[in-house]
Amino acid sequence: MVKEISVGNIKIGGDRPLVLVAGPCVIENEAATCAVPSVS
């Protein structure tokens, strides 16, 4: 059995489809880390 959790108003786990969380694998510095979310 997989536990269902909520992240904000999004539910993950349980009988829901697989969720992939991906992002930068390495944090180079604070400026680079803060710039990543602003790229669209």
Secondary structure, 3 states (H helix, E strand, C coil): CCCCEEECCEEECCCCCCCCCCCCCCCCCHHHHHHHHHCC
